[in-house]
Amino acid sequence: MTTSITPRTGNSYAGTLAVTALTPIVWGSTYAITTEFLPPDRPLFTALMRALPAGLALLAITRVLPRGNWIGRAAVLGLLNIGAFFPLLFLAAYRLPGGVAGVLGAVAPMFALGLATVVLAEKPNGRKVIAGLIGVFGVALVVLRANAQLDTVGVIAGLAGAASMAAGTVLTQRWGRPEGVGPLAMTGWQLTAGGLFILPLAFLIEGAPPALDSGAIGGYLYIGIIGTAAAYWLWLRGISKVPATSVAFLGLLSPVSAAVIGWIALGQALSPLQMTGLVIALGGTVLGQMAGRPKAVSPNVVAPTAPASAAAPTAPVTLAAPTGLVNTAPPIGPVTIAAPTGPAGVAAPTPPVSVAAPIASASAAAPIASAGVDAPTAPTAVPEQTMPITISAPAQPVLATAR
């Protein structure tokens, strides 16, 4: 069984987006960590150290493994979100100078919009398309330089990485989660699957692991625990609560975060044009969320209930006094039951009904009431009438003969 994913509304929607936005902000810090603390020219080893240890740790914590068709799904999601995305991201970063890789990564929301139309049957949203273009333009102003040069392999890797991440985001929402499995276990599955995919590539292409100093160890611990395990847990949690395309737009915050961290922590200057790009990129991110936000439902709107008087009223009933001994039956006087006036739309009462006289006790003839209705031979409670009735005029006296 797979749990369904229902986007939330109101304050919970905004709160979920705010928490999920921490993920790309943290991802932006990995650029500074990589350049300042990690070994150079080891993208596959860095991707491996970022994914596999964190995935194995989460599996040990949750102690939940995929079963059935989720073995294949976890492998596919791990490949798209981790195994393919990480190497392609680092390859583009190494081959594309001047922040071109960041611009290509900002195209991910556009890929997500197209895939959501096909996979999730979401209708194309013009405001989101405009928001995506605005976001790409803003990121370009932040990271591009006048001397930036394009590399064919780097461009292909950057676009493929963005498409891989977008596909993983959309499929994560399409498949949901198995019943009883939380985002933390799902994160462990994907990190482990992606790490196992990177493992042979890292050793075949880059060879033996490099020597690590204390700074590199601390850097790998940071990007493994904070930048990957915690960040991806928040990311998958967000996908389970809000539309995947809205989550994809949050990815625009990653290059913006990288530029701000470089400005604050590394002393990198930001020109007025870059500051303008930051504002534009943030505007595209906000517009992308507003275009996908579900309409809030007023808490005061309550479905009307049927009025209590809609049911047909019960006719008033007069209970006859209980009779005496079995062989004596006191007469019952004439009784007329008036039909109450019901609310509009209530069916008319049934026609008058004449009640035949029952035969009295075998030991004595029962006196006849003036109404022509013999009393019952045993004390009896008159059942509640569900419809108004009127007893007709008295019939001719009928003699009950003793048998």
Contacts in CASP RR format, 6 or more apart in sequence:
PFRMAT RR
TARGET T0000
AUTHOR 0000-0000-0000
METHOD contacts of the structure
MODEL  1
MTTSITPRTGNSYAGTLAVTALTPIVWGSTYAITTEFLPPDRPLFTALMR
ALPAGLALLAITRVLPRGNWIGRAAVLGLLNIGAFFPLLFLAAYRLPGGV
AGVLGAVAPMFALGLATVVLAEKPNGRKVIAGLIGVFGVALVVLRANAQL
DTVGVIAGLAGAASMAAGTVLTQRWGRPEGVGPLAMTGWQLTAGGLFILP
LAFLIEGAPPALDSGAIGGYLYIGIIGTAAAYWLWLRGISKVPATSVAFL
GLLSPVSAAVIGWIALGQALSPLQMTGLVIALGGTVLGQMAGRPKAVSPN
VVAPTAPASAAAPTAPVTLAAPTGLVNTAPPIGPVTIAAPTGPAGVAAPT
PPVSVAAPIASASAAAPIASAGVDAPTAPTAVPEQTMPITISAPAQPVLA
TAR
1 178 0 8 1.000
1 179 0 8 1.000
2 175 0 8 1.000
2 176 0 8 1.000
2 177 0 8 1.000
2 178 0 8 1.000
2 179 0 8 1.000
3 176 0 8 1.000
3 177 0 8 1.000
3 178 0 8 1.000
3 179 0 8 1.000
3 180 0 8 1.000
3 181 0 8 1.000
4 176 0 8 1.000
5 173 0 8 1.000
5 176 0 8 1.000
5 239 0 8 1.000
5 240 0 8 1.000
5 241 0 8 1.000
7 13 0 8 1.000
7 241 0 8 1.000
7 242 0 8 1.000
7 243 0 8 1.000
7 294 0 8 1.000
8 16 0 8 1.000
8 241 0 8 1.000
8 242 0 8 1.000
8 294 0 8 1.000
9 294 0 8 1.000
9 295 0 8 1.000
9 296 0 8 1.000
9 297 0 8 1.000
10 294 0 8 1.000
10 296 0 8 1.000
12 241 0 8 1.000
13 241 0 8 1.000
13 242 0 8 1.000
13 293 0 8 1.000
13 294 0 8 1.000
16 237 0 8 1.000
16 238 0 8 1.000
16 241 0 8 1.000
16 242 0 8 1.000
17 238 0 8 1.000
17 242 0 8 1.000
17 246 0 8 1.000
17 250 0 8 1.000
17 289 0 8 1.000
19 234 0 8 1.000
19 237 0 8 1.000
19 238 0 8 1.000
20 234 0 8 1.000
20 235 0 8 1.000
20 237 0 8 1.000
20 238 0 8 1.000
20 242 0 8 1.000
20 247 0 8 1.000
20 250 0 8 1.000
21 250 0 8 1.000
21 253 0 8 1.000
22 231 0 8 1.000
22 234 0 8 1.000
23 231 0 8 1.000
23 232 0 8 1.000
23 234 0 8 1.000
23 235 0 8 1.000
23 250 0 8 1.000
24 250 0 8 1.000
24 251 0 8 1.000
24 252 0 8 1.000
24 253 0 8 1.000
24 254 0 8 1.000
24 257 0 8 1.000
25 253 0 8 1.000
25 254 0 8 1.000
25 257 0 8 1.000
26 226 0 8 1.000
26 227 0 8 1.000
26 230 0 8 1.000
26 231 0 8 1.000
26 257 0 8 1.000
27 227 0 8 1.000
27 231 0 8 1.000
27 251 0 8 1.000
27 254 0 8 1.000
27 257 0 8 1.000
28 254 0 8 1.000
28 255 0 8 1.000
28 257 0 8 1.000
28 258 0 8 1.000
28 261 0 8 1.000
29 227 0 8 1.000
29 257 0 8 1.000
29 258 0 8 1.000
29 261 0 8 1.000
30 223 0 8 1.000
30 227 0 8 1.000
31 258 0 8 1.000
31 261 0 8 1.000
32 258 0 8 1.000
32 261 0 8 1.000
32 262 0 8 1.000
32 265 0 8 1.000
32 266 0 8 1.000
33 219 0 8 1.000
33 222 0 8 1.000
33 223 0 8 1.000
34 46 0 8 1.000
34 223 0 8 1.000
36 266 0 8 1.000
37 215 0 8 1.000
37 216 0 8 1.000
37 218 0 8 1.000
37 219 0 8 1.000
38 46 0 8 1.000
38 216 0 8 1.000
38 219 0 8 1.000
38 220 0 8 1.000
39 45 0 8 1.000
39 46 0 8 1.000
39 210 0 8 1.000
39 212 0 8 1.000
39 216 0 8 1.000
41 94 0 8 1.000
42 206 0 8 1.000
42 210 0 8 1.000
43 87 0 8 1.000
43 90 0 8 1.000
43 91 0 8 1.000
43 93 0 8 1.000
43 94 0 8 1.000
44 87 0 8 1.000
44 90 0 8 1.000
44 198 0 8 1.000
44 201 0 8 1.000
44 202 0 8 1.000
44 205 0 8 1.000
44 206 0 8 1.000
45 202 0 8 1.000
45 206 0 8 1.000
45 209 0 8 1.000
45 210 0 8 1.000
46 90 0 8 1.000
46 220 0 8 1.000
46 223 0 8 1.000
47 83 0 8 1.000
47 86 0 8 1.000
47 87 0 8 1.000
47 89 0 8 1.000
47 90 0 8 1.000
47 195 0 8 1.000
47 198 0 8 1.000
47 202 0 8 1.000
48 195 0 8 1.000
48 198 0 8 1.000
48 199 0 8 1.000
48 202 0 8 1.000
49 220 0 8 1.000
49 223 0 8 1.000
49 224 0 8 1.000
50 86 0 8 1.000
50 220 0 8 1.000
50 223 0 8 1.000
50 224 0 8 1.000
50 227 0 8 1.000
50 228 0 8 1.000
51 82 0 8 1.000
51 83 0 8 1.000
51 86 0 8 1.000
51 191 0 8 1.000
51 192 0 8 1.000
51 194 0 8 1.000
51 195 0 8 1.000
51 198 0 8 1.000
51 224 0 8 1.000
51 228 0 8 1.000
52 191 0 8 1.000
52 192 0 8 1.000
52 194 0 8 1.000
52 195 0 8 1.000
52 196 0 8 1.000
52 198 0 8 1.000
52 199 0 8 1.000
53 224 0 8 1.000
54 188 0 8 1.000
54 191 0 8 1.000
54 224 0 8 1.000
54 225 0 8 1.000
54 228 0 8 1.000
54 229 0 8 1.000
55 187 0 8 1.000
55 188 0 8 1.000
55 191 0 8 1.000
55 192 0 8 1.000
55 195 0 8 1.000
55 229 0 8 1.000
56 192 0 8 1.000
57 229 0 8 1.000
58 184 0 8 1.000
58 185 0 8 1.000
58 187 0 8 1.000
58 188 0 8 1.000
58 191 0 8 1.000
58 192 0 8 1.000
58 229 0 8 1.000
59 65 0 8 1.000
59 185 0 8 1.000
59 188 0 8 1.000
59 189 0 8 1.000
59 192 0 8 1.000
61 184 0 8 1.000
62 182 0 8 1.000
62 184 0 8 1.000
62 185 0 8 1.000
62 188 0 8 1.000
64 181 0 8 1.000
64 185 0 8 1.000
65 189 0 8 1.000
66 72 0 8 1.000
66 73 0 8 1.000
66 74 0 8 1.000
66 178 0 8 1.000
66 189 0 8 1.000
67 178 0 8 1.000
70 178 0 8 1.000
70 189 0 8 1.000
73 175 0 8 1.000
74 186 0 8 1.000
74 189 0 8 1.000
74 190 0 8 1.000
74 193 0 8 1.000
75 193 0 8 1.000
76 171 0 8 1.000
77 168 0 8 1.000
77 171 0 8 1.000
77 172 0 8 1.000
77 175 0 8 1.000
77 186 0 8 1.000
77 189 0 8 1.000
77 190 0 8 1.000
77 193 0 8 1.000
78 189 0 8 1.000
78 190 0 8 1.000
78 191 0 8 1.000
78 193 0 8 1.000
78 194 0 8 1.000
78 197 0 8 1.000
79 193 0 8 1.000
79 194 0 8 1.000
79 197 0 8 1.000
80 164 0 8 1.000
80 165 0 8 1.000
80 167 0 8 1.000
80 168 0 8 1.000
80 171 0 8 1.000
81 164 0 8 1.000
81 165 0 8 1.000
81 168 0 8 1.000
81 169 0 8 1.000
81 172 0 8 1.000
81 190 0 8 1.000
81 194 0 8 1.000
81 232 0 8 1.000
82 190 0 8 1.000
82 191 0 8 1.000
82 193 0 8 1.000
82 194 0 8 1.000
82 195 0 8 1.000
82 197 0 8 1.000
82 198 0 8 1.000
83 193 0 8 1.000
83 194 0 8 1.000
83 195 0 8 1.000
83 197 0 8 1.000
83 198 0 8 1.000
84 160 0 8 1.000
84 161 0 8 1.000
84 164 0 8 1.000
84 197 0 8 1.000
85 161 0 8 1.000
85 164 0 8 1.000
85 165 0 8 1.000
86 194 0 8 1.000
86 198 0 8 1.000
87 198 0 8 1.000
87 201 0 8 1.000
88 157 0 8 1.000
88 158 0 8 1.000
88 160 0 8 1.000
88 161 0 8 1.000
88 164 0 8 1.000
89 101 0 8 1.000
89 158 0 8 1.000
89 161 0 8 1.000
91 153 0 8 1.000
91 154 0 8 1.000
91 157 0 8 1.000
91 158 0 8 1.000
92 100 0 8 1.000
92 101 0 8 1.000
92 104 0 8 1.000
92 154 0 8 1.000
92 155 0 8 1.000
92 157 0 8 1.000
92 158 0 8 1.000
92 161 0 8 1.000
93 101 0 8 1.000
95 151 0 8 1.000
95 153 0 8 1.000
95 154 0 8 1.000
95 157 0 8 1.000
96 104 0 8 1.000
96 148 0 8 1.000
96 150 0 8 1.000
96 151 0 8 1.000
96 154 0 8 1.000
96 155 0 8 1.000
96 158 0 8 1.000
97 145 0 8 1.000
97 147 0 8 1.000
97 148 0 8 1.000
97 149 0 8 1.000
98 143 0 8 1.000
98 144 0 8 1.000
98 145 0 8 1.000
98 147 0 8 1.000
98 148 0 8 1.000
99 143 0 8 1.000
99 144 0 8 1.000
99 145 0 8 1.000
99 148 0 8 1.000
99 255 0 8 1.000
100 143 0 8 1.000
100 144 0 8 1.000
100 148 0 8 1.000
100 150 0 8 1.000
100 155 0 8 1.000
101 154 0 8 1.000
101 158 0 8 1.000
102 139 0 8 1.000
102 143 0 8 1.000
102 254 0 8 1.000
102 255 0 8 1.000
103 136 0 8 1.000
103 139 0 8 1.000
103 140 0 8 1.000
103 143 0 8 1.000
103 144 0 8 1.000
103 255 0 8 1.000
104 155 0 8 1.000
104 158 0 8 1.000
104 159 0 8 1.000
104 162 0 8 1.000
105 158 0 8 1.000
105 161 0 8 1.000
105 162 0 8 1.000
105 165 0 8 1.000
105 255 0 8 1.000
106 135 0 8 1.000
106 136 0 8 1.000
106 139 0 8 1.000
106 140 0 8 1.000
106 162 0 8 1.000
106 251 0 8 1.000
106 252 0 8 1.000
106 255 0 8 1.000
106 281 0 8 1.000
107 136 0 8 1.000
107 159 0 8 1.000
107 162 0 8 1.000
108 162 0 8 1.000
108 163 0 8 1.000
108 165 0 8 1.000
108 166 0 8 1.000
108 248 0 8 1.000
108 251 0 8 1.000
109 128 0 8 1.000
109 131 0 8 1.000
109 132 0 8 1.000
109 135 0 8 1.000
109 166 0 8 1.000
109 245 0 8 1.000
109 248 0 8 1.000
109 249 0 8 1.000
109 251 0 8 1.000
109 252 0 8 1.000
109 288 0 8 1.000
110 129 0 8 1.000
110 132 0 8 1.000
110 133 0 8 1.000
110 136 0 8 1.000
111 162 0 8 1.000
111 163 0 8 1.000
111 166 0 8 1.000
111 167 0 8 1.000
111 248 0 8 1.000
112 166 0 8 1.000
112 169 0 8 1.000
112 170 0 8 1.000
112 244 0 8 1.000
112 245 0 8 1.000
112 248 0 8 1.000
113 124 0 8 1.000
113 125 0 8 1.000
113 128 0 8 1.000
113 129 0 8 1.000
113 132 0 8 1.000
113 245 0 8 1.000
113 248 0 8 1.000
114 124 0 8 1.000
115 166 0 8 1.000
115 167 0 8 1.000
115 170 0 8 1.000
116 122 0 8 1.000
116 170 0 8 1.000
116 243 0 8 1.000
116 244 0 8 1.000
116 245 0 8 1.000
117 123 0 8 1.000
117 124 0 8 1.000
119 170 0 8 1.000
119 171 0 8 1.000
119 174 0 8 1.000
120 170 0 8 1.000
120 173 0 8 1.000
120 174 0 8 1.000
120 244 0 8 1.000
122 243 0 8 1.000
122 245 0 8 1.000
125 245 0 8 1.000
125 291 0 8 1.000
125 292 0 8 1.000
126 291 0 8 1.000
127 287 0 8 1.000
127 288 0 8 1.000
127 290 0 8 1.000
127 291 0 8 1.000
128 245 0 8 1.000
128 249 0 8 1.000
128 288 0 8 1.000
128 291 0 8 1.000
128 292 0 8 1.000
130 287 0 8 1.000
131 249 0 8 1.000
131 283 0 8 1.000
131 284 0 8 1.000
131 285 0 8 1.000
131 287 0 8 1.000
131 288 0 8 1.000
131 291 0 8 1.000
132 249 0 8 1.000
132 252 0 8 1.000
132 284 0 8 1.000
132 288 0 8 1.000
134 280 0 8 1.000
134 281 0 8 1.000
134 283 0 8 1.000
134 284 0 8 1.000
134 287 0 8 1.000
135 252 0 8 1.000
135 280 0 8 1.000
135 281 0 8 1.000
135 283 0 8 1.000
135 284 0 8 1.000
135 285 0 8 1.000
137 277 0 8 1.000
137 280 0 8 1.000
138 276 0 8 1.000
138 277 0 8 1.000
138 278 0 8 1.000
138 280 0 8 1.000
138 281 0 8 1.000
138 284 0 8 1.000
139 252 0 8 1.000
139 255 0 8 1.000
139 256 0 8 1.000
139 277 0 8 1.000
139 281 0 8 1.000
141 273 0 8 1.000
141 274 0 8 1.000
141 276 0 8 1.000
141 277 0 8 1.000
141 280 0 8 1.000
141 281 0 8 1.000
142 255 0 8 1.000
142 256 0 8 1.000
142 259 0 8 1.000
142 274 0 8 1.000
142 277 0 8 1.000
142 278 0 8 1.000
142 281 0 8 1.000
143 255 0 8 1.000
143 258 0 8 1.000
143 259 0 8 1.000
166 248 0 8 1.000
169 239 0 8 1.000
169 244 0 8 1.000
169 247 0 8 1.000
169 248 0 8 1.000
170 244 0 8 1.000
172 236 0 8 1.000
172 239 0 8 1.000
172 240 0 8 1.000
172 244 0 8 1.000
173 239 0 8 1.000
173 240 0 8 1.000
173 243 0 8 1.000
173 244 0 8 1.000
176 240 0 8 1.000
177 183 0 8 1.000
177 186 0 8 1.000
177 240 0 8 1.000
183 233 0 8 1.000
183 236 0 8 1.000
183 237 0 8 1.000
183 238 0 8 1.000
183 240 0 8 1.000
184 233 0 8 1.000
186 236 0 8 1.000
187 229 0 8 1.000
187 232 0 8 1.000
187 233 0 8 1.000
187 236 0 8 1.000
188 229 0 8 1.000
190 232 0 8 1.000
190 236 0 8 1.000
191 228 0 8 1.000
191 229 0 8 1.000
191 232 0 8 1.000
212 220 0 8 1.000
235 247 0 8 1.000
238 247 0 8 1.000
239 247 0 8 1.000
243 292 0 8 1.000
245 292 0 8 1.000
246 288 0 8 1.000
246 289 0 8 1.000
246 292 0 8 1.000
246 293 0 8 1.000
249 284 0 8 1.000
249 285 0 8 1.000
249 288 0 8 1.000
249 289 0 8 1.000
250 285 0 8 1.000
250 289 0 8 1.000
251 285 0 8 1.000
252 281 0 8 1.000
252 282 0 8 1.000
252 284 0 8 1.000
252 285 0 8 1.000
253 281 0 8 1.000
253 282 0 8 1.000
253 285 0 8 1.000
255 281 0 8 1.000
256 278 0 8 1.000
256 281 0 8 1.000
256 282 0 8 1.000
259 268 0 8 1.000
259 270 0 8 1.000
259 274 0 8 1.000
259 278 0 8 1.000
260 278 0 8 1.000
262 268 0 8 1.000
263 269 0 8 1.000
263 270 0 8 1.000
270 278 0 8 1.000
309 343 0 8 1.000
310 343 0 8 1.000
312 346 0 8 1.000
312 347 0 8 1.000
312 386 0 8 1.000
312 387 0 8 1.000
313 340 0 8 1.000
313 342 0 8 1.000
313 343 0 8 1.000
313 346 0 8 1.000
314 384 0 8 1.000
314 385 0 8 1.000
314 386 0 8 1.000
315 337 0 8 1.000
315 339 0 8 1.000
315 340 0 8 1.000
315 349 0 8 1.000
315 385 0 8 1.000
315 386 0 8 1.000
315 387 0 8 1.000
315 388 0 8 1.000
315 389 0 8 1.000
316 337 0 8 1.000
316 338 0 8 1.000
316 340 0 8 1.000
317 337 0 8 1.000
317 382 0 8 1.000
317 384 0 8 1.000
317 385 0 8 1.000
318 335 0 8 1.000
318 337 0 8 1.000
318 382 0 8 1.000
319 381 0 8 1.000
319 382 0 8 1.000
320 332 0 8 1.000
320 335 0 8 1.000
320 375 0 8 1.000
320 382 0 8 1.000
321 330 0 8 1.000
321 332 0 8 1.000
322 379 0 8 1.000
322 380 0 8 1.000
323 329 0 8 1.000
323 330 0 8 1.000
323 375 0 8 1.000
323 376 0 8 1.000
323 377 0 8 1.000
323 378 0 8 1.000
323 379 0 8 1.000
324 330 0 8 1.000
324 379 0 8 1.000
326 361 0 8 1.000
326 363 0 8 1.000
326 377 0 8 1.000
326 378 0 8 1.000
327 361 0 8 1.000
327 363 0 8 1.000
327 364 0 8 1.000
328 361 0 8 1.000
328 364 0 8 1.000
328 366 0 8 1.000
329 360 0 8 1.000
329 361 0 8 1.000
329 366 0 8 1.000
329 367 0 8 1.000
329 374 0 8 1.000
329 375 0 8 1.000
329 376 0 8 1.000
329 377 0 8 1.000
330 367 0 8 1.000
330 375 0 8 1.000
331 367 0 8 1.000
331 368 0 8 1.000
331 369 0 8 1.000
331 370 0 8 1.000
331 375 0 8 1.000
332 369 0 8 1.000
332 371 0 8 1.000
332 373 0 8 1.000
332 375 0 8 1.000
333 369 0 8 1.000
333 370 0 8 1.000
333 371 0 8 1.000
334 369 0 8 1.000
334 370 0 8 1.000
334 371 0 8 1.000
334 391 0 8 1.000
334 394 0 8 1.000
335 371 0 8 1.000
335 391 0 8 1.000
336 390 0 8 1.000
336 391 0 8 1.000
337 385 0 8 1.000
337 388 0 8 1.000
337 389 0 8 1.000
337 390 0 8 1.000
337 391 0 8 1.000
338 388 0 8 1.000
338 390 0 8 1.000
339 349 0 8 1.000
339 388 0 8 1.000
339 389 0 8 1.000
339 390 0 8 1.000
340 388 0 8 1.000
349 387 0 8 1.000
349 388 0 8 1.000
349 389 0 8 1.000
349 390 0 8 1.000
350 387 0 8 1.000
350 388 0 8 1.000
350 389 0 8 1.000
352 389 0 8 1.000
352 390 0 8 1.000
352 391 0 8 1.000
352 392 0 8 1.000
353 389 0 8 1.000
353 390 0 8 1.000
353 391 0 8 1.000
353 392 0 8 1.000
354 391 0 8 1.000
354 392 0 8 1.000
354 395 0 8 1.000
355 373 0 8 1.000
355 391 0 8 1.000
357 368 0 8 1.000
357 372 0 8 1.000
357 373 0 8 1.000
357 374 0 8 1.000
357 398 0 8 1.000
357 400 0 8 1.000
358 374 0 8 1.000
358 376 0 8 1.000
358 377 0 8 1.000
359 374 0 8 1.000
359 400 0 8 1.000
359 403 0 8 1.000
360 366 0 8 1.000
360 374 0 8 1.000
360 375 0 8 1.000
360 377 0 8 1.000
360 400 0 8 1.000
361 377 0 8 1.000
362 402 0 8 1.000
362 403 0 8 1.000
363 402 0 8 1.000
364 402 0 8 1.000
365 399 0 8 1.000
365 400 0 8 1.000
365 401 0 8 1.000
365 402 0 8 1.000
366 374 0 8 1.000
366 375 0 8 1.000
366 400 0 8 1.000
368 374 0 8 1.000
368 397 0 8 1.000
368 398 0 8 1.000
368 399 0 8 1.000
368 400 0 8 1.000
369 375 0 8 1.000
370 394 0 8 1.000
371 391 0 8 1.000
371 394 0 8 1.000
372 394 0 8 1.000
372 395 0 8 1.000
372 396 0 8 1.000
372 397 0 8 1.000
372 398 0 8 1.000
373 391 0 8 1.000
373 394 0 8 1.000
374 398 0 8 1.000
374 400 0 8 1.000
END
